[in-house]
Amino acid sequence: MKQDKKEIFPEPVTALPEADIPLKGVKAYLSQADRHQIIFMAFEEDVDLPEHSHAAQVGFVLEGKIEMVLDGERKTFTKGDRYYIPAGMRHSGKIFAGYADITFFDEPGRYGVKPRKRD
């Protein structure tokens, strides 16, 4: 089956439940495990991330650019980069339209499944 060029993730990923992430312009798919989550995310709009913290996070950048302030230091990550945010570290940032990544969260309940739209 041919993959739509606009869709970065192939059918096995897009068949996963959509993650309910409270950010504008994000399409995200959730792989849920007992002890962690893996989220496949693609952004159609720029998004500013206010400062926050949570359990450990590891990201693998597939496309585009994300800027983050980690422990007071501004860093930019682009295609092929990976980042690590230790548990409890305060961080903020900006995600640019066209950004896509695979993110591992070391907590099983970080995001829920997006409610289905009713007809």
Secondary structure by P-SEA (a helix, b strand, c coil): ccccccccccccccccccccccccbbbbbbbccccbbbbbccccbbbbbccccccbbbbbbcccccccccccbbbbbcccbbbbbcccccccccccccbbbbbbbcccccccccccccc
